[in-house]
Amino acid sequence: MLSKSSLIYGITETFYNRYKIVGKFLDKQGSFKTNKFFSSTSINNSNNKFAYKSDKILSNNLFLKNIIYHRNFRSSSFTMASTQKSSEYIYTNDTPVIQLEATSAFEALTVGEKKYAHYLSKASWFGSLAVLYQTSPESPLIFALFRRLFAMESFDQLKSVAMEKCEFSEEDWRSFLIYVAAFYSNMGNYRGFGDSKFIPNVSKNKLDRLIKSSQAYQKDPKFMELVWNNVCDKIFSLNPDELSLGFQPDGTTTYWSKNMTEEDEKIVKKFLTINDIEAYNTRALKDPKTGQYVIRFASIRSSSDPEERDYINKVSQLEMDGHSFRLERGDYSPILSLVNENLIKAGDCAQNQTERKMVEEYVRHFRSGSLDAHKEGSRHWIKDKKPIVETYIGFIETYRDPAGQRAEFEGFVAIVNKEMSKKFTSLVDNASQLLPLLPWPKEFEMDRFLQPDFTSLDILTFSGSGVPAGINIPNYNEIKQNEGFKNVSLGNVITASLKATKPNFLNDDDAKLLDKYRVASFEIIVGLHELLGHGSGKLFRADKDGKLNFDQNKTINPLTGKPVNKWYEHGESYDGKFGAVSSAYEECRAECVGLYLSLNSDVLTIFGFNDQQEAHNAVYVAWLEMVQKGIESLKMYNPSVKKWLQAHSQARYVITRVLLESAKEMVSIDQIEQSPTDGKPDLLINFTRDHKLIETKGRKAIGDFLLKLQIYKSTGDNESAQKMFDYYSAVNDDLEYPYLRFRDIVIDRKKPRRLFVESSTQLDSDNVGLKSFESSPEGLISSFQEHFSNDQVNIETILVDLWQKDRDYFN
């Protein structure tokens, strides 16, 4: 039995280890600075008072000091959130909230098309609840908390409570609304673009009082206490392992249970490869009691259901290298039931047989967990040419899995913009002439370019952790290379995203040019990026019999001058082989294709630039903005763990470094110690106006780099790719520029990222209407109350029940 002194020492050590990261409370030896907080005869905060008769009690009893410290630290006065707030971890009150306009496009639909769009939208929104479980352990409960809070009172009523009972200021109230709006937009408390955590810019004490003074709390205190007590610390916590998404001990992830590290990832990856399992719709867990690895598939059906489990039954060997595995079904089951309920109704409103078959396969996929069913649905989808209502749904993008293989749920519904689509159709028609211009030999290009649909869409619904500007899908390489794909440019997203804000680090003339041409030049880059970036390049493979899909004797590696001697073995995929770097690497390759081909006069003519000077201006802005975004991207780098938090940002930074290293005559950066505007440190990008330099030095720098990107990808040479990409991804002060210092300046001048408000479809009898919301935090919050409306189901109960089911994996 432990002695009393041993027990006290153990508890004391626990408190010490937990809170020693808060340097301001510790001396150099790691002891608490009692003279700062514990030297008086009483310790006060707004709710509690601890009185002692002498300092001696405290100075001689570390355990007691720790208890008091812990109690005060967790109160409003001394929470980490309130003492360590940083602009890196909050959405500021000037965060713009912008409406995605889709009313005119929606009103042009027929009644049948509107109903089809409505049910697809509902399926997409309900499915996005799975994103909460793919983001952080606390996100589902935070969503349930806010949904219940705003369902019970109007904004005015809740604001009155906040101001009159909880000591909120106007700024506090605005900060709270911005936090809720940002949480909804990201479907979690980590940024969808950047994967870093964000916290409220209002004190924990005030938020605690608001929650407990609300009508939601008064009417159901048991539910609200359960939810609030389990998130109140996590909402505000900025512990080092919670600052960004990633593997323990440097980050947090719910694609993997908390007791799993990168070493576990290697074991799981080997098991999946051996058994030919793709991880898109899975999570990997480790039983905390037995150490057994659990591969859990997203599905409505449970593990005990005998139907539709061929893909599980084919795995006969569940032991590998001394490790035990089990395959489970049923992840997000009640959420996916809501998805299928609406997909089935959408299928009844489908406009043709291809759409009906597509929806049927999606239903089978979500019901069974079979990825083959989703692939079949995707095959029907790429055959559905030029639909009026475009849609895609499933576990699609792998950006946020630290291993780069598991995909986040995503669903979109959009309406074709016929006028804007003409440009992209023309680009597709010219693709076969443009592909040979890329800097790799023809043997490294796909055997046959399968002309895809490429349309400009006005987004009606985009559910997930963020809204992109363009998409190239499906992501299944065997379909993309052998059967085809689709490209979409999201026109209303591009227009809304690029609404005028003065860009950082440019002189006035460049800023004016950017303002004038940025939408047009961005359309060029997006079009080339999606169609000929993601849509180009061959992967060399061996099938299960060892037969290669290329002639090894005739295929020469241009980097070595020797026959190709590397390829993807059977069961290997690009995402699996390139792992965590796969997304950033592929985005970099696609961006380079965009820059490289933007210099082509035929491309510029397709996008309406017939005048040479206008064309040169558009090209100049495209290249200038790539560098400007590359420098801005430094805000997405975490220097404490030396990790990039966002794939597109890392890609643009890499390209910027390539240009700064290999095209010095074309671009340079000045560091300004004191800006004449505000006296703060600043940067100035100097970009050449000599178009010939862009065509020569710029083209060569990007072309040489792009060749390496493609050769390494085609041959599956992940080691060479990783080495090169790591070099250009590095951020320190010993490179051609002091990039860490640049990062400080970028952070100091960071502008808030926009939040989008999306309209909500509403079914009234046999008619479908569209409800729009104002461009404000209140409008965005109201839209989310509407998106998830369902009189038959209690969303909050579903969220809490699923959280309870998995909590042991993430404690």
C-alpha positions, 0 to 999 in steps of 0.5 A: 500500500502506498504511504500518504507521503508517496501518494502526495508526491505522486499527485504533486508530480502529476500536477507539476508535469501537467503544468510545467509548460506554463513558463511564466508560473515557474522559475528556471528550476521548474519550481512554482514562483510562489512570490507572484501568486501565493505570497499573500494570505489569500488567493482570489479569483472571481468565483473562489477565495482560498484563505491561509494564515501564513505563507509558510503553509504554502512554501512548505507544502508543494502539494497544497501549492499545486492544488491551489495553482490547479484550481486557479489555473483552471478558473477564468483568471488564469486559464492558458487561453486567457494568458496565452492568446495569440492571433495565430489561434483566434479568429479576429472580430474583423473576420469577413463573412461573405455569402455564396450567391446561388439564387439566380442559378437555383431559380433557373432549375426545373421543379424536378431539378430543384428536388434533386438538388434539395435531397442531395444537399441534405445528404451532404450536410448530414454527412458532414457531421462525420467531419466532426469525428475526423477533426478532434475528440471534442468537436462533436460535443461543441457542435451539439452545445452550440446547436442546442444553445441557439435553438432555444433563444434568439440572438437578441435574447442570448445577447441580453443574457450575455450583456446583463448577466455575464459581463460581456462587452460588445467586443466579447459578444462579437468574438463569441459569434465569430468563434461559433461561425468559424467552428461551423465553417470548419466543422470543428475547432481546427482550421480546415485550411491550415489544420491549426486549432482556434479558440474563443477570444472571450474568457472561459469564465464569461462563456461558462456563465453564458452557458449556465444562464442560457435557456438551453441550460435551464431546460435541460441542465443534465445534457448541457452539463454533460456536454459543457463539462467535457469540452470547457477545458478543451475549447480553450486549451493550447497545450503543445500537442493540441495546436495542430493536427498530426500524430502524437506527441506533436499533434492531435488526430482522430483518424488514429486513436490517441495511443498510436504514433507514426510507428503504429502507422507503419505497421497498419500501412503494411497490413493494409498493403498486404491485404489490398485495402485502401484506407479512404473510408477507414479510421485506425484504432488501437485497443487500449486494453489488448493492443489489438489494431482495429481497422474501422470502416464507415458504414451503416451496417455493423460488424455483426451484420452478415450482408455485404461484407465480401470486402471484409471476408476476403481478409483471412489472415489477421495476424502479421509480424506478431501484431493482431488486427480486427476489421470493424464496420459501423463508423458514423452509422447513424449519420450515414443513415441520414445520408442514405435516407436523403440519397434514396429520395434524390435517386427518385428525382434523378434526371436520367438513368446514369444519375440513378445508378450513380446514386444507387452505388453511393447508397450501397457504399454508405450502407455496406462500407464497400469502397468498390461501391463508391468506385462504381458510383464514381464511374457512373458519375464521370459518364454523366456528362454536362448535368445541370445539377452537379454533385459528388459525395463521399470520403474524398480528400486525404489532406488531413490524415497525418498519414495521407491516406484516410479521407474526409467526408465531403459533399457538394451540390452545384449548378452549371454556369453555362457561359463560364463553362465555355472557356473550360470546354475549349480548354478540354478540346485543346488538351491533347495539343497542350499535354505534349508541351509539358517537360517530360517525355511522352512515355511518362504521359497517360497512354490516352487522354480521356476528355473529361467534363470541365464546367464552371459551377455555382456552389449551392452546397459544399459541406466539409471543413472548407470550400475549394476553388476547383476540384479534379475527381475522382481521386482513384488513380485506376479510374482517373488514368484508365476511365476518366475524371471530371474537373470543376471550377467553382465560379461563385467561390472564386468571385467571393474569395477574391473580393478586394482586399489590399494584398500584403508585400506588394508595391502600389502598382502591383497591388492595382494590377492584382486587383484588376486581373486576379480573378481572370488570372486565377481562373487560368491557373485553376483551369490548368491546375485541375485539368492538366495538372491533376489530369496528367502524368502516368504511374508505372505499375506492375499488376498482380502477375508482375506485368508492367504497364510500360516497356522497360527497355524503351522507357528512359529516365531523363534524370539518369539517362538509364532505363526506368528501374522503379515502379509501383508494385501490385497493391501500392498506391501513390497516396500510400507510397508517398504518405504524408507528403503526397497531398502537398507534392501533388498540389505542387505538381499541379500548380507548376503545370498551371504556371508552365502552361500559362505562358502558352498563347493558345491558353491565353486566347481560350481565356479571352486574352487576345491583346498581347499586353493584356495577356502579359498582364494576366501572366504577370499577375498569375506568377506574381500572386504565386510568389505572394501566396508562397510568402503568405503561406509561411503562416501555415508553418509550425516552427515548434514541430517543423511541420507544414499545416496545409498542403496547398500552402506548402506547395506554393512556398516550395514553388516560391523557393524554387523561383527565388533560388533558380530565377534570381533575375526575375524575383527577389524580396526586400526586408523592410525594418520599418514600413513608412505606413505603420512603422512595423517590419515589412516585406516587399516582393520585387517581380520583373515586368520583363515578360521575356524573363518570365518566359525564359528564366521563369519557364526554365526554373519551373520546367526543370523542377516540374520534370523532377516532380513528375519523374519521381511520381511516375516511378514511385521514387518516394525517397528522391521525391521526399529528399527534394521536397523536404529541401524546398519545404525547409523554413529557417534563417540560413537559406537564401532568405531568412524565412523564419524571420519572414514568418514573424512578419507574415504572422504579424500582418496576417489578414483573417480568412473569409467565412462563407454563408451558404443558402439552405434549400427548403421543401414545402409540399411539392415545391423547393425554395431557397432560403438565403442568410445575411453576410454576418456571423449571425447569418452563418450560424442561422444557416447551420441551424437550417442545414441540419433541420430534421423533426424526426431525429435529435442530432445532438443525441446522435452526436453525444452517443457516438462520442461516448462510444469512442471516448476510450480511444481518445482519452 
